Amino acid sequence: MYRISKEFSFAMGHRLSCHQGLCKNFHGHNYKVIVGIKSETLNDNGMVMDFTDLKHIVNEMIVLYDHALLINSDDKDMVDRMLDVIPELKVLSVPYEPTAENMARAIYSFVGTKLRSPIQMDYITVYETDTSQATYTE
């Protein structure tokens, strides 16, 4: 099995609406995401996939997250009130708590739909800080 990975980074804010600690407040992180893919064979160029092609796929999702406020759709009433005050606020509403674990699963699913056989997803790791990360794989 051949494996490759590519790293991406972006800044994003979020709030964990169900959390009892400090993360219930709006705050932000400089995220790092590592995308790992795999294949049992190489293409005609001797690659699993061209890194530039992988970059184009992943950036379709990263551009949505970059400098956005990621919120659980259950928290939308609060954000709607914020948008009344700051209409240009970039908000991305998702049907889950915006944890690193759930982001890893969402990115894994998105990238997986864009890959063609024999290329497969291997894993996604989302670093919320330099020392805290979550990985999703199947």
PAZAPA-4460 file (N, C-alpha, C; in steps of 0.05 Angstrom, whole numbers, plus 32768, in hexadecimal, padded with zeros to 4 digits):
% residues 138
    n_x    n_y    n_z   ca_x   ca_y   ca_z    c_x    c_y    c_z   seq   type   mol
   8011   7FE8   8000   8000   8000   8000   8012   8019   8000     1      M     A
   800C   802B   7FEF   8019   8045   7FEE   8008   805A   7FFC     2      Y     A
   8015   806B   800B   8007   8080   801A   8015   809B   8015     3      R     A
   8005   80B0   8011   800F   80CB   8011   7FFE   80DC   8022     4      I     A
   8009   80F3   802B   7FF9   8106   803A   8001   8122   8033     5      S     A
   7FEF   8134   8038   7FF4   8151   8032   7FE8   8161   8049     6      K     A
   7FF5   8176   8051   7FED   8187   8067   7FE1   81A1   805E     7      E     A
   7FCC   81A9   806C   7FBE   81C2   8066   7FBB   81D2   8080     8      F     A
   7FB8   81EC   807E   7FB3   81FC   8096   7F9F   8213   8090     9      S     A
   7F91   821B   80A5   7F7E   8231   80A3   7F77   823A   80BF    10      F     A
   7F6D   8252   80C1   7F63   825D   80DA   7F45   825D   80DA    11      A     A
   7F39   8255   80F1   7F1C   8253   80F2   7F13   8256   810F    12      M     A
   7EFB   8261   8113   7EEF   8263   812D   7ED9   824F   8130    13      G     A
   7ED3   8248   8149   7EBC   8236   814E   7EB3   823A   816B    14      H     A
   7E9E   822B   8171   7E93   822B   818C   7E87   820F   8190    15      R     A
   7E8D   8203   81A7   7E81   81E9   81AD   7E69   81ED   81BF    16      L     A
   7E52   81EE   81B3   7E39   81F6   81C1   7E32   81E3   81D8    17      S     A
   7E3A   81CA   81D7   7E33   81B7   81EB   7E49   81B4   8201    18      C     A
   7E5E   81C2   81FD   7E75   81BF   820F   7E70   81CF   8229    19      H     A
   7E7A   81C4   8240   7E76   81D2   8259   7E8E   81E3   8261    20      Q     A
   7EA5   81E0   8252   7EBD   81EF   8259   7EBF   8208   8248    21      G     A
   7ED8   8212   8246   7EDD   822B   8238   7ED6   822B   821A    22      L     A
   7ED6   8213   820E   7ED1   8211   81F2   7EB4   8216   81EA    23      C     A
   7EA2   821B   81FE   7E87   8224   81F7   7E87   8241   81ED    24      K     A
   7E9D   824F   81F1   7EA0   826A   81E8   7EAB   826A   81CB    25      N     A
   7EA4   827E   81BC   7EAF   8281   81A1   7ECD   8286   81A4    26      F     A
   7EDD   8277   8194   7EFA   8279   8195   7F05   826E   817B    27      H     A
   7F1F   8271   8176   7F2A   8268   815D   7F44   8258   8160    28      G     A
   7F4B   824B   814B   7F64   823B   814A   7F71   823F   812E    29      H     A
   7F8B   823A   812E   7F99   8236   8115   7F9B   8218   8110    30      N     A
   7F89   820E   80FF   7F87   81F2   80FA   7F9C   81E8   80E6    31      Y     A
   7FA4   81CF   80EA   7FB5   81C1   80D7   7FA6   81A7   80D1    32      K     A
   7FA4   81A0   80B7   7F96   8188   80AF   7FAA   8178   809E    33      V     A
   7FAD   815E   80A5   7FBD   814C   8095   7FAA   8138   8088    34      I     A
   7FAC   8137   806D   7F9B   8125   805D   7FAC   810E   8054    35      V     A
   7FA5   80F6   805B   7FB3   80DE   8052   7FA3   80CE   803F    36      G     A
   7FAE   80C6   8028   7FA1   80B5   8015   7FB3   809D   800F    37      I     A
   7FA7   8089   8003   7FB7   8070   7FFE   7FAD   8063   7FE4    38      K     A
   7FBF   8051   7FDA   7FB8   8042   7FC2   7FCB   802A   7FC1    39      S     A
   7FC0   8014   7FB7   7FD1   7FFC   7FB4   7FE2   7FFE   7F9B    40      E     A
   7FDB   8010   7F89   7FEB   8014   7F70   7FF2   8031   7F6C    41      T     A
   8005   8035   7F5B   800D   8051   7F53   8002   8057   7F37    42      L     A
   7FFE   8070   7F32   7FF5   8078   7F17   800D   8077   7F03    43      N     A
   8008   807F   7EEB   801D   807E   7ED6   8035   8090   7EDC    44      D     A
   8031   80A3   7EED   8047   80B5   7EF5   8055   80AB   7F0E    45      N     A
   804E   8093   7F17   805B   8088   7F2F   8052   8095   7F49    46      G     A
   8039   809F   7F49   802E   80AD   7F61   8014   80A0   7F6A    47      M     A
   800E   80A3   7F83   7FF3   809D   7F8D   7FE0   80B1   7F80    48      V     A
   7FE8   80CB   7F83   7FD9   80E1   7F78   7FEB   80F9   7F78    49      M     A
   7FE8   810A   7F64   7FF8   8123   7F64   7FF0   8134   7F7C    50      D     A
   8003   813E   7F8B   7FFD   814F   7FA3   7FEC   8167   7F9B    51      F     A
   7FF1   8172   7F83   7FE1   818A   7F7B   7FC4   8182   7F77    52      T     A
   7FBE   816B   7F6C   7FA3   8162   7F69   7F95   815E   7F85    53      D     A
   7FA4   8153   7F97   7F99   8150   7FB2   7F94   816B   7FBF    54      L     A
   7FA6   817D   7FBB   7FA3   8199   7FC5   7F89   81A5   7FBB    55      K     A
   7F83   81A3   7FA1   7F6B   81AE   7F96   7F52   81A2   7FA2    56      H     A
   7F52   8188   7FA7   7F3B   817B   7FB3   7F36   8185   7FD0    57      I     A
   7F4B   8185   7FE0   7F49   818C   7FFC   7F42   81A9   7FFF    58      V     A
   7F4E   81BA   7FEE   7F49   81D7   7FF0   7F2C   81DE   7FEB    59      N     A
   7F1C   81CD   7FDD   7F00   81D2   7FDA   7EF2   81D4   7FF5    60      E     A
   7EFB   81C5   8008   7EEF   81C6   8023   7EFD   81DA   8035    61      M     A
   7F17   81DB   8033   7F27   81ED   8044   7F1E   820A   8040    62      I     A
   7F18   8212   8027   7F0F   822D   8022   7EF5   8234   8030    63      V     A
   7EE5   8220   8036   7ECC   8225   8045   7ED2   822B   8062    64      L     A
   7EE6   821C   806D   7EEE   8220   808A   7EFF   8239   808F    65      Y     A
   7F0F   8240   807C   7F24   8255   8081   7F17   826F   8089    66      D     A
   7F1E   8279   80A0   7F15   8292   80AC   7EF6   8293   80AE    67      H     A
   7EEB   827C   80B4   7ECE   827A   80B9   7EC9   8275   80D6    68      A     A
   7EAF   8277   80DD   7EA6   826E   80F7   7E96   8255   80F3    69      L     A
   7E9F   823F   80FD   7E92   8225   80FA   7E80   8220   8112    70      L     A
   7E66   821C   810C   7E53   8218   8122   7E41   8200   811D    71      I     A
   7E38   81F5   8133   7E23   81E0   8131   7E09   81ED   8128    72      N     A
   7DFB   81E1   8116   7DE2   81EC   810C   7DCE   81F0   8122    73      S     A
   7DD0   81E1   8138   7DBF   81E6   814F   7DC5   8200   815D    74      D     A
   7DDB   820D   8157   7DE4   8226   8163   7DDC   823E   8150    75      D     A
   7DCD   8238   813B   7DC9   824C   8126   7DBA   8265   812F    76      K     A
   7DA8   8263   8142   7D99   827A   814B   7DAC   8290   8156    77      D     A
   7DC0   8287   8165   7DD4   829A   8170   7DE3   82A7   8159    78      M     A
   7DEC   8297   8146   7DFB   82A2   8130   7DEA   82B4   811F    79      V     A
   7DD1   82AE   811B   7DBF   82BF   810B   7DBE   82DB   8118    80      D     A
   7DBD   82DC   8133   7DBD   82F6   8141   7DD8   8304   813C    81      R     A
   7DEE   82F5   813C   7E08   8301   8136   7E09   830D   811A    82      M     A
   7DFD   82FE   8107   7DFD   8307   80EB   7DEC   8320   80E7    83      L     A
   7DD9   8324   80F9   7DC9   833D   80F8   7DDC   8355   80FE    84      D     A
   7DF0   8350   810F   7E02   8366   8117   7E1A   8367   8103    85      V     A
   7E24   8350   80FB   7E3B   834F   80E9   7E34   833E   80D1    86      I     A
   7E26   8349   80BD   7E1C   8339   80A6   7E31   832C   8096    87      P     A
   7E49   8336   8095   7E5E   832A   8084   7E6D   8314   8092    88      E     A
   7E65   830D   80AA   7E72   82F7   80B9   7E70   82DD   80A9    89      L     A
   7E87   82D0   80A6   7E88   82B6   8097   7E81   829F   80AB    90      K     A
   7E6A   8294   80A8   7E60   827F   80BA   7E5B   8266   80A9    91      V     A
   7E64   824F   80B4   7E5F   8235   80A8   7E50   8225   80BD    92      L     A
   7E37   821E   80B7   7E27   820E   80C9   7E28   81F1   80C1    93      S     A
   7E2D   81E0   80D5   7E30   81C3   80D0   7E1E   81B3   80E3    94      V     A
   7E16   819B   80DC   7E03   818C   80ED   7E11   817C   8103    95      P     A
   7E26   8186   810E   7E35   8179   8123   7E44   818D   8133    96      Y     A
   7E4D   8185   814B   7E5E   8197   815B   7E79   819A   814C    97      E     A
   7E83   81B3   8149   7E9B   81B7   8139   7EB5   81B0   8148    98      P     A
   7EB7   8197   814F   7ECF   818D   815C   7EE4   8184   8147    99      T     A
   7EFC   8181   814F   7F11   8177   813D   7F09   815B   8133   100      A     A
   7EFD   814B   8145   7EF5   8130   813D   7EE1   8130   8126   101      E     A
   7ECC   8141   812A   7EB7   8143   8115   7EC1   8150   80FC   102      N     A
   7ED3   8163   80FE   7EDF   816F   80E6   7EEF   815B   80D7   103      M     A
   7EFE   814A   80E5   7F0E   8135   80D8   7EFC   8122   80C8   104      A     A
   7EE6   811A   80D4   7ED3   8108   80C6   7EC7   8116   80AE   105      R     A
   7EBF   8130   80B0   7EB3   813E   809A   7EC7   8142   8083   106      A     A
   7EE0   8148   8089   7EF4   814B   8074   7EF9   8131   8067   107      I     A
   7EFB   811B   8077   7F00   8100   806C   7EE9   80F9   8058   108      Y     A
   7ED1   80FE   8060   7EBA   80F7   804F   7EBB   8107   8035   109      S     A
   7EC0   8121   8037   7EC0   8133   8020   7ED6   812A   800C   110      F     A
   7EEE   8127   8016   7F05   8120   8004   7F00   8104   7FF8   111      V     A
   7EF5   80F2   8008   7EF0   80D7   7FFF   7EDD   80D6   7FE7   112      G     A
   7ECA   80E9   7FE6   7EB7   80EA   7FCF   7EC5   80F3   7FB5   113      T     A
   7EDC   8100   7FB8   7EEA   810B   7FA0   7EFF   80F9   7F95   114      K     A
   7F06   80E4   7FA4   7F1C   80D2   7F9B   7F10   80BD   7F88   115      L     A
   7F21   80B4   7F76   7F19   809F   7F63   7F2B   8086   7F67   116      R     A
   7F1F   806F   7F65   7F2D   8056   7F68   7F45   8055   7F55   117      S     A
   7F5C   804C   7F5F   7F61   803C   7F77   7F69   804D   7F8F   118      P     A
   7F67   8067   7F8E   7F6E   8079   7FA4   7F59   8078   7FB9   119      I     A
   7F61   8075   7FD2   7F4E   8074   7FE9   7F57   8087   7FFF   120      Q     A
   7F44   808F   800F   7F4B   809E   8027   7F5A   808C   803A   121      M     A
   7F6D   8098   8048   7F7B   808A   805D   7F73   8095   8078   122      D     A
   7F78   80B0   807C   7F71   80BC   8095   7F70   80DB   8092   123      Y     A
   7F64   80E8   80A5   7F65   8105   80A7   7F6D   810B   80C4   124      I     A
   7F81   811C   80C8   7F87   8125   80E3   7F83   8143   80E4   125      T     A
   7F74   814D   80F7   7F6F   8169   80FB   7F7D   8172   8115   126      V     A
   7F90   8184   8112   7F9E   8190   8129   7F8F   81A9   8130   127      Y     A
   7F84   81AA   8149   7F77   81C2   8153   7F8C   81D5   815F   128      E     A
   7FA0   81C9   816B   7FB8   81D8   8174   7FD0   81C7   816D   129      T     A
   7FE8   81D1   8173   8000   81C2   816D   8002   81A7   817C   130      D     A
   7FF3   81A5   8192   7FF6   818D   81A2   7FDC   817D   81A5   131      T     A
   7FC7   8186   8198   7FAD   8178   819A   7FA1   8173   817E   132      S     A
   7F9D   8159   8179   7F94   8152   815E   7F80   813A   8160   133      Q     A
   7F6F   8138   814B   7F5C   8122   8149   7F60   8116   812D   134      A     A
   7F5E   80FB   812C   7F61   80ED   8113   7F48   80DC   810D   135      T     A
   7F40   80DC   80F4   7F2A   80CC   80EC   7F33   80BA   80D5   136      Y     A
   7F2C   80A0   80D7   7F31   808D   80C2   7F1B   8078   80C3   137      T     A
   7F18   8069   80AE   7F04   8053   80AE   7F13   8039   80AE   138      E     A
***
